[in-house]
């Protein structure tokens, strides 16, 4: 296993922990499903990186995870102005998006 695949699995597990924390605070099923999907995409990217598939299959799933988390984070941050009680879940989802960005960059740099 190369360091990129280990880092992507770590990002997936971190995303999973952040998803469960955000879900416990909001009880929002779409948020949980969104972040679980992004965690699964990061895990697939780690698998493709470990198997040795080169090209798009190593960084594309992690990019999709970044887009899922980023979209949810933007939605939460826009709602924070009207509902200040969801600021903590918004920060959790934003940190999941940043972890996904780090995984995407790691996967992209190892394939290029």
PDB file as gemmi writes it, atoms N, CA and C in Angstrom:
CRYST1    1.000    1.000    1.000  90.00  90.00  90.00 P 1                      
ATOM      1  N   UNK A   1       0.838  -1.185   0.000  1.00  0.00           N  
ATOM      2  CA  UNK A   1       0.000   0.000   0.000  1.00  0.00           C  
ATOM      3  C   UNK A   1       0.878   1.243   0.000  1.00  0.00           C  
ATOM      4  N   UNK A   2       0.548   2.149  -0.864  1.00  0.00           N  
ATOM      5  CA  UNK A   2       1.323   3.376  -0.940  1.00  0.00           C  
ATOM      6  C   UNK A   2       0.786   4.410   0.057  1.00  0.00           C  
ATOM      7  N   UNK A   3       1.540   5.441   0.345  1.00  0.00           N  
ATOM      8  CA  UNK A   3       1.094   6.441   1.322  1.00  0.00           C  
ATOM      9  C   UNK A   3      -0.183   7.165   0.912  1.00  0.00           C  
ATOM     10  N   UNK A   4      -0.406   7.299  -0.370  1.00  0.00           N  
ATOM     11  CA  UNK A   4      -1.621   7.965  -0.834  1.00  0.00           C  
ATOM     12  C   UNK A   4      -2.870   7.174  -0.458  1.00  0.00           C  
ATOM     13  N   UNK A   5      -2.825   5.869  -0.607  1.00  0.00           N  
ATOM     14  CA  UNK A   5      -3.999   5.058  -0.265  1.00  0.00           C  
ATOM     15  C   UNK A   5      -4.245   5.056   1.244  1.00  0.00           C  
ATOM     16  N   UNK A   6      -3.185   5.045   2.023  1.00  0.00           N  
ATOM     17  CA  UNK A   6      -3.350   5.108   3.481  1.00  0.00           C  
ATOM     18  C   UNK A   6      -3.960   6.449   3.879  1.00  0.00           C  
ATOM     19  N   UNK A   7      -3.506   7.521   3.262  1.00  0.00           N  
ATOM     20  CA  UNK A   7      -4.044   8.840   3.565  1.00  0.00           C  
ATOM     21  C   UNK A   7      -5.505   8.950   3.150  1.00  0.00           C  
ATOM     22  N   UNK A   8      -5.872   8.349   2.013  1.00  0.00           N  
ATOM     23  CA  UNK A   8      -7.265   8.391   1.573  1.00  0.00           C  
ATOM     24  C   UNK A   8      -8.173   7.589   2.501  1.00  0.00           C  
ATOM     25  N   UNK A   9      -7.699   6.471   3.015  1.00  0.00           N  
ATOM     26  CA  UNK A   9      -8.491   5.703   3.978  1.00  0.00           C  
ATOM     27  C   UNK A   9      -8.636   6.487   5.275  1.00  0.00           C  
ATOM     28  N   UNK A  10      -7.575   7.160   5.700  1.00  0.00           N  
ATOM     29  CA  UNK A  10      -7.653   8.020   6.876  1.00  0.00           C  
ATOM     30  C   UNK A  10      -8.657   9.147   6.667  1.00  0.00           C  
ATOM     31  N   UNK A  11      -8.656   9.755   5.484  1.00  0.00           N  
ATOM     32  CA  UNK A  11      -9.623  10.813   5.170  1.00  0.00           C  
ATOM     33  C   UNK A  11     -11.040  10.260   5.187  1.00  0.00           C  
ATOM     34  N   UNK A  12     -11.221   9.038   4.700  1.00  0.00           N  
ATOM     35  CA  UNK A  12     -12.543   8.425   4.705  1.00  0.00           C  
ATOM     36  C   UNK A  12     -13.044   8.202   6.125  1.00  0.00           C  
ATOM     37  N   UNK A  13     -12.198   7.701   6.985  1.00  0.00           N  
ATOM     38  CA  UNK A  13     -12.601   7.476   8.372  1.00  0.00           C  
ATOM     39  C   UNK A  13     -12.857   8.790   9.109  1.00  0.00           C  
ATOM     40  N   UNK A  14     -12.057   9.797   8.830  1.00  0.00           N  
ATOM     41  CA  UNK A  14     -12.283  11.113   9.428  1.00  0.00           C  
ATOM     42  C   UNK A  14     -13.610  11.697   8.960  1.00  0.00           C  
ATOM     43  N   UNK A  15     -13.892  11.526   7.688  1.00  0.00           N  
ATOM     44  CA  UNK A  15     -15.159  11.989   7.148  1.00  0.00           C  
ATOM     45  C   UNK A  15     -16.328  11.264   7.795  1.00  0.00           C  
ATOM     46  N   UNK A  16     -16.164   9.988   8.063  1.00  0.00           N  
ATOM     47  CA  UNK A  16     -17.213   9.201   8.709  1.00  0.00           C  
ATOM     48  C   UNK A  16     -17.477   9.692  10.134  1.00  0.00           C  
ATOM     49  N   UNK A  17     -16.422   9.981  10.870  1.00  0.00           N  
ATOM     50  CA  UNK A  17     -16.576  10.493  12.239  1.00  0.00           C  
ATOM     51  C   UNK A  17     -17.259  11.859  12.226  1.00  0.00           C  
ATOM     52  N   UNK A  18     -16.854  12.718  11.304  1.00  0.00           N  
ATOM     53  CA  UNK A  18     -17.482  14.034  11.197  1.00  0.00           C  
ATOM     54  C   UNK A  18     -18.945  13.924  10.776  1.00  0.00           C  
ATOM     55  N   UNK A  19     -19.258  12.953   9.935  1.00  0.00           N  
ATOM     56  CA  UNK A  19     -20.647  12.741   9.516  1.00  0.00           C  
ATOM     57  C   UNK A  19     -21.510  12.322  10.689  1.00  0.00           C  
ATOM     58  N   UNK A  20     -21.020  11.402  11.478  1.00  0.00           N  
ATOM     59  CA  UNK A  20     -21.796  10.952  12.630  1.00  0.00           C  
ATOM     60  C   UNK A  20     -21.958  12.063  13.669  1.00  0.00           C  
ATOM     61  N   UNK A  21     -20.936  12.890  13.823  1.00  0.00           N  
ATOM     62  CA  UNK A  21     -21.043  14.016  14.756  1.00  0.00           C  
ATOM     63  C   UNK A  21     -22.063  15.043  14.276  1.00  0.00           C  
ATOM     64  N   UNK A  22     -22.027  15.359  12.986  1.00  0.00           N  
ATOM     65  CA  UNK A  22     -22.994  16.321  12.445  1.00  0.00           C  
ATOM     66  C   UNK A  22     -24.408  15.749  12.504  1.00  0.00           C  
ATOM     67  N   UNK A  23     -24.554  14.458  12.269  1.00  0.00           N  
ATOM     68  CA  UNK A  23     -25.876  13.848  12.324  1.00  0.00           C  
ATOM     69  C   UNK A  23     -26.444  13.856  13.737  1.00  0.00           C  
ATOM     70  N   UNK A  24     -25.592  13.624  14.718  1.00  0.00           N  
ATOM     71  CA  UNK A  24     -26.061  13.644  16.106  1.00  0.00           C  
ATOM     72  C   UNK A  24     -26.525  15.035  16.518  1.00  0.00           C  
ATOM     73  N   UNK A  25     -25.914  16.071  15.952  1.00  0.00           N  
ATOM     74  CA  UNK A  25     -26.305  17.433  16.296  1.00  0.00           C  
ATOM     75  C   UNK A  25     -27.562  17.893  15.573  1.00  0.00           C  
ATOM     76  N   UNK A  26     -27.784  17.407  14.359  1.00  0.00           N  
ATOM     77  CA  UNK A  26     -28.906  17.909  13.566  1.00  0.00           C  
ATOM     78  C   UNK A  26     -30.022  16.900  13.375  1.00  0.00           C  
ATOM     79  N   UNK A  27     -29.757  15.624  13.476  1.00  0.00           N  
ATOM     80  CA  UNK A  27     -30.709  14.553  13.162  1.00  0.00           C  
ATOM     81  C   UNK A  27     -31.227  14.672  11.734  1.00  0.00           C  
ATOM     82  N   UNK A  28     -30.381  15.160  10.854  1.00  0.00           N  
ATOM     83  CA  UNK A  28     -30.743  15.342   9.452  1.00  0.00           C  
ATOM     84  C   UNK A  28     -30.259  14.140   8.644  1.00  0.00           C  
ATOM     85  N   UNK A  29     -31.210  13.369   8.129  1.00  0.00           N  
ATOM     86  CA  UNK A  29     -30.850  12.177   7.364  1.00  0.00           C  
ATOM     87  C   UNK A  29     -30.151  12.528   6.044  1.00  0.00           C  
ATOM     88  N   UNK A  30     -30.573  13.588   5.313  1.00  0.00           N  
ATOM     89  CA  UNK A  30     -29.835  13.923   4.088  1.00  0.00           C  
ATOM     90  C   UNK A  30     -28.377  14.298   4.338  1.00  0.00           C  
ATOM     91  N   UNK A  31     -28.113  14.962   5.437  1.00  0.00           N  
ATOM     92  CA  UNK A  31     -26.725  15.298   5.773  1.00  0.00           C  
ATOM     93  C   UNK A  31     -25.921  14.037   6.039  1.00  0.00           C  
ATOM     94  N   UNK A  32     -26.505  13.113   6.780  1.00  0.00           N  
ATOM     95  CA  UNK A  32     -25.817  11.857   7.067  1.00  0.00           C  
ATOM     96  C   UNK A  32     -25.547  11.082   5.790  1.00  0.00           C  
ATOM     97  N   UNK A  33     -26.540  10.948   4.923  1.00  0.00           N  
ATOM     98  CA  UNK A  33     -26.361  10.198   3.687  1.00  0.00           C  
ATOM     99  C   UNK A  33     -25.346  10.859   2.764  1.00  0.00           C  
ATOM    100  N   UNK A  34     -25.362  12.175   2.715  1.00  0.00           N  
ATOM    101  CA  UNK A  34     -24.417  12.909   1.893  1.00  0.00           C  
ATOM    102  C   UNK A  34     -22.987  12.658   2.351  1.00  0.00           C  
ATOM    103  N   UNK A  35     -22.757  12.749   3.639  1.00  0.00           N  
ATOM    104  CA  UNK A  35     -21.403  12.562   4.151  1.00  0.00           C  
ATOM    105  C   UNK A  35     -20.989  11.084   4.152  1.00  0.00           C  
ATOM    106  N   UNK A  36     -21.941  10.171   4.293  1.00  0.00           N  
ATOM    107  CA  UNK A  36     -21.608   8.750   4.176  1.00  0.00           C  
ATOM    108  C   UNK A  36     -21.208   8.396   2.742  1.00  0.00           C  
ATOM    109  N   UNK A  37     -21.898   8.989   1.780  1.00  0.00           N  
ATOM    110  CA  UNK A  37     -21.526   8.770   0.375  1.00  0.00           C  
ATOM    111  C   UNK A  37     -20.128   9.312   0.092  1.00  0.00           C  
ATOM    112  N   UNK A  38     -19.836  10.478   0.644  1.00  0.00           N  
ATOM    113  CA  UNK A  38     -18.504  11.043   0.418  1.00  0.00           C  
ATOM    114  C   UNK A  38     -17.434  10.188   1.088  1.00  0.00           C  
ATOM    115  N   UNK A  39     -17.744   9.616   2.245  1.00  0.00           N  
ATOM    116  CA  UNK A  39     -16.799   8.716   2.894  1.00  0.00           C  
ATOM    117  C   UNK A  39     -16.574   7.462   2.052  1.00  0.00           C  
ATOM    118  N   UNK A  40     -17.641   6.948   1.459  1.00  0.00           N  
ATOM    119  CA  UNK A  40     -17.514   5.774   0.590  1.00  0.00           C  
ATOM    120  C   UNK A  40     -16.691   6.102  -0.654  1.00  0.00           C  
ATOM    121  N   UNK A  41     -16.901   7.289  -1.227  1.00  0.00           N  
ATOM    122  CA  UNK A  41     -16.108   7.689  -2.388  1.00  0.00           C  
ATOM    123  C   UNK A  41     -14.632   7.793  -2.044  1.00  0.00           C  
ATOM    124  N   UNK A  42     -14.320   8.324  -0.876  1.00  0.00           N  
ATOM    125  CA  UNK A  42     -12.919   8.414  -0.470  1.00  0.00           C  
ATOM    126  C   UNK A  42     -12.325   7.027  -0.246  1.00  0.00           C  
ATOM    127  N   UNK A  43     -13.122   6.107   0.271  1.00  0.00           N  
ATOM    128  CA  UNK A  43     -12.648   4.741   0.467  1.00  0.00           C  
ATOM    129  C   UNK A  43     -12.395   4.055  -0.871  1.00  0.00           C  
ATOM    130  N   UNK A  44     -13.283   4.272  -1.849  1.00  0.00           N  
ATOM    131  CA  UNK A  44     -13.052   3.732  -3.185  1.00  0.00           C  
ATOM    132  C   UNK A  44     -11.790   4.308  -3.809  1.00  0.00           C  
ATOM    133  N   UNK A  45     -11.561   5.594  -3.617  1.00  0.00           N  
ATOM    134  CA  UNK A  45     -10.345   6.215  -4.146  1.00  0.00           C  
ATOM    135  C   UNK A  45      -9.111   5.606  -3.502  1.00  0.00           C  
ATOM    136  N   UNK A  46      -9.179   5.328  -2.200  1.00  0.00           N  
ATOM    137  CA  UNK A  46      -8.061   4.663  -1.535  1.00  0.00           C  
ATOM    138  C   UNK A  46      -7.836   3.260  -2.061  1.00  0.00           C  
ATOM    139  N   UNK A  47      -8.917   2.554  -2.359  1.00  0.00           N  
ATOM    140  CA  UNK A  47      -8.787   1.204  -2.924  1.00  0.00           C  
ATOM    141  C   UNK A  47      -8.150   1.267  -4.303  1.00  0.00           C  
ATOM    142  N   UNK A  48      -8.631   2.168  -5.153  1.00  0.00           N  
ATOM    143  CA  UNK A  48      -8.066   2.273  -6.496  1.00  0.00           C  
ATOM    144  C   UNK A  48      -6.604   2.702  -6.455  1.00  0.00           C  
ATOM    145  N   UNK A  49      -6.256   3.506  -5.488  1.00  0.00           N  
ATOM    146  CA  UNK A  49      -4.858   3.910  -5.342  1.00  0.00           C  
ATOM    147  C   UNK A  49      -3.990   2.738  -4.876  1.00  0.00           C  
ATOM    148  N   UNK A  50      -4.524   1.897  -4.005  1.00  0.00           N  
ATOM    149  CA  UNK A  50      -3.759   0.752  -3.511  1.00  0.00           C  
ATOM    150  C   UNK A  50      -3.601  -0.324  -4.571  1.00  0.00           C  
ATOM    151  N   UNK A  51      -4.618  -0.506  -5.394  1.00  0.00           N  
ATOM    152  CA  UNK A  51      -4.566  -1.528  -6.441  1.00  0.00           C  
ATOM    153  C   UNK A  51      -3.578  -1.131  -7.521  1.00  0.00           C  
ATOM    154  N   UNK A  52      -3.406   0.138  -7.713  1.00  0.00           N  
ATOM    155  CA  UNK A  52      -2.444   0.598  -8.699  1.00  0.00           C  
ATOM    156  C   UNK A  52      -3.079   1.096  -9.975  1.00  0.00           C  
ATOM    157  N   UNK A  53      -4.387   1.268  -9.970  1.00  0.00           N  
ATOM    158  CA  UNK A  53      -5.036   1.831 -11.152  1.00  0.00           C  
ATOM    159  C   UNK A  53      -4.585   3.281 -11.294  1.00  0.00           C  
ATOM    160  N   UNK A  54      -4.085   3.586 -12.436  1.00  0.00           N  
ATOM    161  CA  UNK A  54      -3.627   4.947 -12.667  1.00  0.00           C  
ATOM    162  C   UNK A  54      -4.696   5.723 -13.425  1.00  0.00           C  
ATOM    163  N   UNK A  55      -4.540   7.001 -13.432  1.00  0.00           N  
ATOM    164  CA  UNK A  55      -5.450   7.843 -14.185  1.00  0.00           C  
ATOM    165  C   UNK A  55      -6.570   8.386 -13.338  1.00  0.00           C  
ATOM    166  N   UNK A  56      -7.722   8.474 -13.964  1.00  0.00           N  
ATOM    167  CA  UNK A  56      -8.849   9.163 -13.339  1.00  0.00           C  
ATOM    168  C   UNK A  56      -9.465   8.395 -12.182  1.00  0.00           C  
ATOM    169  N   UNK A  57      -9.323   7.093 -12.143  1.00  0.00           N  
ATOM    170  CA  UNK A  57     -10.010   6.314 -11.114  1.00  0.00           C  
ATOM    171  C   UNK A  57      -9.423   6.512  -9.719  1.00  0.00           C  
ATOM    172  N   UNK A  58      -8.284   7.139  -9.601  1.00  0.00           N  
ATOM    173  CA  UNK A  58      -7.751   7.390  -8.265  1.00  0.00           C  
ATOM    174  C   UNK A  58      -8.219   8.721  -7.701  1.00  0.00           C  
ATOM    175  N   UNK A  59      -8.364   9.726  -8.522  1.00  0.00           N  
ATOM    176  CA  UNK A  59      -8.739  11.025  -7.957  1.00  0.00           C  
ATOM    177  C   UNK A  59     -10.183  11.420  -8.240  1.00  0.00           C  
ATOM    178  N   UNK A  60     -10.856  10.772  -9.193  1.00  0.00           N  
ATOM    179  CA  UNK A  60     -12.231  11.147  -9.506  1.00  0.00           C  
ATOM    180  C   UNK A  60     -13.217  10.863  -8.364  1.00  0.00           C  
ATOM    181  N   UNK A  61     -13.182   9.693  -7.705  1.00  0.00           N  
ATOM    182  CA  UNK A  61     -14.110   9.502  -6.583  1.00  0.00           C  
ATOM    183  C   UNK A  61     -13.877  10.480  -5.431  1.00  0.00           C  
ATOM    184  N   UNK A  62     -12.619  10.794  -5.158  1.00  0.00           N  
ATOM    185  CA  UNK A  62     -12.368  11.753  -4.081  1.00  0.00           C  
ATOM    186  C   UNK A  62     -12.809  13.165  -4.487  1.00  0.00           C  
ATOM    187  N   UNK A  63     -12.738  13.484  -5.764  1.00  0.00           N  
ATOM    188  CA  UNK A  63     -13.252  14.771  -6.234  1.00  0.00           C  
ATOM    189  C   UNK A  63     -14.770  14.837  -6.074  1.00  0.00           C  
ATOM    190  N   UNK A  64     -15.461  13.733  -6.364  1.00  0.00           N  
ATOM    191  CA  UNK A  64     -16.909  13.692  -6.159  1.00  0.00           C  
ATOM    192  C   UNK A  64     -17.259  13.848  -4.680  1.00  0.00           C  
ATOM    193  N   UNK A  65     -16.443  13.254  -3.813  1.00  0.00           N  
ATOM    194  CA  UNK A  65     -16.662  13.417  -2.371  1.00  0.00           C  
ATOM    195  C   UNK A  65     -16.483  14.875  -1.957  1.00  0.00           C  
ATOM    196  N   UNK A  66     -15.506  15.533  -2.546  1.00  0.00           N  
ATOM    197  CA  UNK A  66     -15.285  16.945  -2.246  1.00  0.00           C  
ATOM    198  C   UNK A  66     -16.468  17.790  -2.687  1.00  0.00           C  
ATOM    199  N   UNK A  67     -17.014  17.484  -3.845  1.00  0.00           N  
ATOM    200  CA  UNK A  67     -18.166  18.246  -4.330  1.00  0.00           C  
ATOM    201  C   UNK A  67     -19.402  18.003  -3.460  1.00  0.00           C  
ATOM    202  N   UNK A  68     -19.609  16.774  -3.005  1.00  0.00           N  
ATOM    203  CA  UNK A  68     -20.738  16.485  -2.125  1.00  0.00           C  
ATOM    204  C   UNK A  68     -20.624  17.245  -0.806  1.00  0.00           C  
ATOM    205  N   UNK A  69     -19.458  17.168  -0.192  1.00  0.00           N  
ATOM    206  CA  UNK A  69     -19.261  17.842   1.094  1.00  0.00           C  
ATOM    207  C   UNK A  69     -19.262  19.360   0.933  1.00  0.00           C  
ATOM    208  N   UNK A  70     -18.653  19.833  -0.130  1.00  0.00           N  
ATOM    209  CA  UNK A  70     -18.590  21.275  -0.352  1.00  0.00           C  
ATOM    210  C   UNK A  70     -19.959  21.881  -0.591  1.00  0.00           C  
ATOM    211  N   UNK A  71     -20.790  21.202  -1.348  1.00  0.00           N  
ATOM    212  CA  UNK A  71     -22.136  21.692  -1.589  1.00  0.00           C  
ATOM    213  C   UNK A  71     -22.964  21.737  -0.320  1.00  0.00           C  
ATOM    214  N   UNK A  72     -22.855  20.697   0.497  1.00  0.00           N  
ATOM    215  CA  UNK A  72     -23.591  20.667   1.760  1.00  0.00           C  
ATOM    216  C   UNK A  72     -23.067  21.741   2.706  1.00  0.00           C  
ATOM    217  N   UNK A  73     -21.746  21.967   2.694  1.00  0.00           N  
ATOM    218  CA  UNK A  73     -21.162  22.986   3.568  1.00  0.00           C  
ATOM    219  C   UNK A  73     -21.621  24.384   3.169  1.00  0.00           C  
ATOM    220  N   UNK A  74     -21.680  24.649   1.867  1.00  0.00           N  
ATOM    221  CA  UNK A  74     -22.154  25.961   1.416  1.00  0.00           C  
ATOM    222  C   UNK A  74     -23.613  26.161   1.819  1.00  0.00           C  
ATOM    223  N   UNK A  75     -24.420  25.122   1.675  1.00  0.00           N  
ATOM    224  CA  UNK A  75     -25.819  25.218   2.087  1.00  0.00           C  
ATOM    225  C   UNK A  75     -25.969  25.497   3.568  1.00  0.00           C  
ATOM    226  N   UNK A  76     -25.180  24.796   4.382  1.00  0.00           N  
ATOM    227  CA  UNK A  76     -25.238  25.027   5.823  1.00  0.00           C  
ATOM    228  C   UNK A  76     -24.763  26.430   6.183  1.00  0.00           C  
ATOM    229  N   UNK A  77     -23.697  26.874   5.535  1.00  0.00           N  
ATOM    230  CA  UNK A  77     -23.171  28.202   5.859  1.00  0.00           C  
ATOM    231  C   UNK A  77     -24.140  29.305   5.459  1.00  0.00           C  
ATOM    232  N   UNK A  78     -24.881  29.111   4.389  1.00  0.00           N  
ATOM    233  CA  UNK A  78     -25.884  30.106   4.009  1.00  0.00           C  
ATOM    234  C   UNK A  78     -27.068  30.105   4.974  1.00  0.00           C  
ATOM    235  N   UNK A  79     -27.389  28.945   5.529  1.00  0.00           N  
ATOM    236  CA  UNK A  79     -28.473  28.870   6.508  1.00  0.00           C  
ATOM    237  C   UNK A  79     -28.059  29.385   7.876  1.00  0.00           C  
ATOM    238  N   UNK A  80     -26.756  29.465   8.145  1.00  0.00           N  
ATOM    239  CA  UNK A  80     -26.270  29.911   9.457  1.00  0.00           C  
ATOM    240  C   UNK A  80     -26.667  31.346   9.764  1.00  0.00           C  
ATOM    241  N   UNK A  81     -26.866  32.145   8.742  1.00  0.00           N  
ATOM    242  CA  UNK A  81     -27.238  33.535   8.983  1.00  0.00           C  
ATOM    243  C   UNK A  81     -28.623  33.637   9.602  1.00  0.00           C  
ATOM    244  N   UNK A  82     -29.535  32.768   9.162  1.00  0.00           N  
ATOM    245  CA  UNK A  82     -30.899  32.811   9.692  1.00  0.00           C  
ATOM    246  C   UNK A  82     -31.071  31.922  10.917  1.00  0.00           C  
ATOM    247  N   UNK A  83     -30.319  30.845  10.975  1.00  0.00           N  
ATOM    248  CA  UNK A  83     -30.434  29.891  12.084  1.00  0.00           C  
ATOM    249  C   UNK A  83     -29.064  29.721  12.739  1.00  0.00           C  
ATOM    250  N   UNK A  84     -28.732  30.526  13.732  1.00  0.00           N  
ATOM    251  CA  UNK A  84     -27.392  30.455  14.323  1.00  0.00           C  
ATOM    252  C   UNK A  84     -27.113  29.167  15.090  1.00  0.00           C  
ATOM    253  N   UNK A  85     -28.143  28.375  15.404  1.00  0.00           N  
ATOM    254  CA  UNK A  85     -27.903  27.146  16.163  1.00  0.00           C  
ATOM    255  C   UNK A  85     -27.274  26.039  15.321  1.00  0.00           C  
ATOM    256  N   UNK A  86     -27.230  26.200  14.001  1.00  0.00           N  
ATOM    257  CA  UNK A  86     -26.602  25.166  13.186  1.00  0.00           C  
ATOM    258  C   UNK A  86     -25.170  25.536  12.789  1.00  0.00           C  
ATOM    259  N   UNK A  87     -24.592  26.461  13.509  1.00  0.00           N  
ATOM    260  CA  UNK A  87     -23.213  26.847  13.195  1.00  0.00           C  
ATOM    261  C   UNK A  87     -22.233  25.704  13.449  1.00  0.00           C  
ATOM    262  N   UNK A  88     -22.410  24.970  14.530  1.00  0.00           N  
ATOM    263  CA  UNK A  88     -21.494  23.854  14.832  1.00  0.00           C  
ATOM    264  C   UNK A  88     -21.580  22.743  13.788  1.00  0.00           C  
ATOM    265  N   UNK A  89     -22.783  22.296  13.379  1.00  0.00           N  
ATOM    266  CA  UNK A  89     -22.825  21.306  12.299  1.00  0.00           C  
ATOM    267  C   UNK A  89     -22.259  21.844  10.983  1.00  0.00           C  
ATOM    268  N   UNK A  90     -22.430  23.148  10.750  1.00  0.00           N  
ATOM    269  CA  UNK A  90     -21.868  23.735   9.535  1.00  0.00           C  
ATOM    270  C   UNK A  90     -20.348  23.666   9.550  1.00  0.00           C  
ATOM    271  N   UNK A  91     -19.753  23.901  10.695  1.00  0.00           N  
ATOM    272  CA  UNK A  91     -18.297  23.812  10.810  1.00  0.00           C  
ATOM    273  C   UNK A  91     -17.837  22.358  10.638  1.00  0.00           C  
ATOM    274  N   UNK A  92     -18.604  21.411  11.157  1.00  0.00           N  
ATOM    275  CA  UNK A  92     -18.254  19.999  10.988  1.00  0.00           C  
ATOM    276  C   UNK A  92     -18.313  19.582   9.521  1.00  0.00           C  
ATOM    277  N   UNK A  93     -19.337  20.014   8.817  1.00  0.00           N  
ATOM    278  CA  UNK A  93     -19.460  19.669   7.398  1.00  0.00           C  
ATOM    279  C   UNK A  93     -18.387  20.380   6.585  1.00  0.00           C  
ATOM    280  N   UNK A  94     -18.059  21.608   6.952  1.00  0.00           N  
ATOM    281  CA  UNK A  94     -16.989  22.323   6.274  1.00  0.00           C  
ATOM    282  C   UNK A  94     -15.646  21.639   6.497  1.00  0.00           C  
ATOM    283  N   UNK A  95     -15.404  21.150   7.709  1.00  0.00           N  
ATOM    284  CA  UNK A  95     -14.146  20.440   7.951  1.00  0.00           C  
ATOM    285  C   UNK A  95     -14.121  19.113   7.194  1.00  0.00           C  
ATOM    286  N   UNK A  96     -15.278  18.455   7.019  1.00  0.00           N  
ATOM    287  CA  UNK A  96     -15.324  17.244   6.192  1.00  0.00           C  
ATOM    288  C   UNK A  96     -14.992  17.586   4.740  1.00  0.00           C  
ATOM    289  N   UNK A  97     -15.453  18.732   4.273  1.00  0.00           N  
ATOM    290  CA  UNK A  97     -15.117  19.158   2.910  1.00  0.00           C  
ATOM    291  C   UNK A  97     -13.627  19.435   2.769  1.00  0.00           C  
ATOM    292  N   UNK A  98     -13.030  20.030   3.782  1.00  0.00           N  
ATOM    293  CA  UNK A  98     -11.592  20.303   3.719  1.00  0.00           C  
ATOM    294  C   UNK A  98     -10.765  19.025   3.769  1.00  0.00           C  
ATOM    295  N   UNK A  99     -11.217  18.049   4.538  1.00  0.00           N  
ATOM    296  CA  UNK A  99     -10.543  16.744   4.562  1.00  0.00           C  
ATOM    297  C   UNK A  99     -10.655  16.083   3.196  1.00  0.00           C  
ATOM    298  N   UNK A 100     -11.807  16.216   2.561  1.00  0.00           N  
ATOM    299  CA  UNK A 100     -11.990  15.649   1.227  1.00  0.00           C  
ATOM    300  C   UNK A 100     -11.100  16.350   0.197  1.00  0.00           C  
ATOM    301  N   UNK A 101     -10.932  17.658   0.348  1.00  0.00           N  
ATOM    302  CA  UNK A 101     -10.024  18.391  -0.547  1.00  0.00           C  
ATOM    303  C   UNK A 101      -8.598  17.878  -0.384  1.00  0.00           C  
ATOM    304  N   UNK A 102      -8.181  17.649   0.851  1.00  0.00           N  
ATOM    305  CA  UNK A 102      -6.829  17.127   1.090  1.00  0.00           C  
ATOM    306  C   UNK A 102      -6.664  15.746   0.459  1.00  0.00           C  
ATOM    307  N   UNK A 103      -7.681  14.900   0.570  1.00  0.00           N  
ATOM    308  CA  UNK A 103      -7.622  13.576  -0.054  1.00  0.00           C  
ATOM    309  C   UNK A 103      -7.587  13.669  -1.566  1.00  0.00           C  
ATOM    310  N   UNK A 104      -8.349  14.592  -2.113  1.00  0.00           N  
ATOM    311  CA  UNK A 104      -8.354  14.769  -3.579  1.00  0.00           C  
ATOM    312  C   UNK A 104      -6.998  15.231  -4.072  1.00  0.00           C  
ATOM    313  N   UNK A 105      -6.411  16.189  -3.382  1.00  0.00           N  
ATOM    314  CA  UNK A 105      -5.092  16.678  -3.799  1.00  0.00           C  
ATOM    315  C   UNK A 105      -4.030  15.597  -3.672  1.00  0.00           C  
ATOM    316  N   UNK A 106      -4.102  14.800  -2.617  1.00  0.00           N  
ATOM    317  CA  UNK A 106      -3.135  13.700  -2.456  1.00  0.00           C  
ATOM    318  C   UNK A 106      -3.285  12.676  -3.574  1.00  0.00           C  
ATOM    319  N   UNK A 107      -4.512  12.355  -3.922  1.00  0.00           N  
ATOM    320  CA  UNK A 107      -4.743  11.383  -4.997  1.00  0.00           C  
ATOM    321  C   UNK A 107      -4.317  11.939  -6.350  1.00  0.00           C  
ATOM    322  N   UNK A 108      -4.566  13.202  -6.566  1.00  0.00           N  
ATOM    323  CA  UNK A 108      -4.201  13.805  -7.842  1.00  0.00           C  
ATOM    324  C   UNK A 108      -2.681  13.910  -8.013  1.00  0.00           C  
ATOM    325  N   UNK A 109      -2.006  14.315  -6.955  1.00  0.00           N  
ATOM    326  CA  UNK A 109      -0.555  14.477  -7.057  1.00  0.00           C  
ATOM    327  C   UNK A 109       0.176  13.158  -7.210  1.00  0.00           C  
ATOM    328  N   UNK A 110      -0.370  12.079  -6.700  1.00  0.00           N  
ATOM    329  CA  UNK A 110       0.319  10.799  -6.865  1.00  0.00           C  
ATOM    330  C   UNK A 110       0.110  10.206  -8.246  1.00  0.00           C  
ATOM    331  N   UNK A 111      -0.956  10.609  -8.953  1.00  0.00           N  
ATOM    332  CA  UNK A 111      -1.175  10.075 -10.293  1.00  0.00           C  
ATOM    333  C   UNK A 111      -0.464  10.911 -11.353  1.00  0.00           C  
ATOM    334  N   UNK A 112      -0.086  12.100 -11.050  1.00  0.00           N  
ATOM    335  CA  UNK A 112       0.573  12.957 -12.050  1.00  0.00           C  
ATOM    336  C   UNK A 112       2.052  12.931 -11.927  1.00  0.00           C  
TER     337      UNK A 112                                                      
END                                                                             
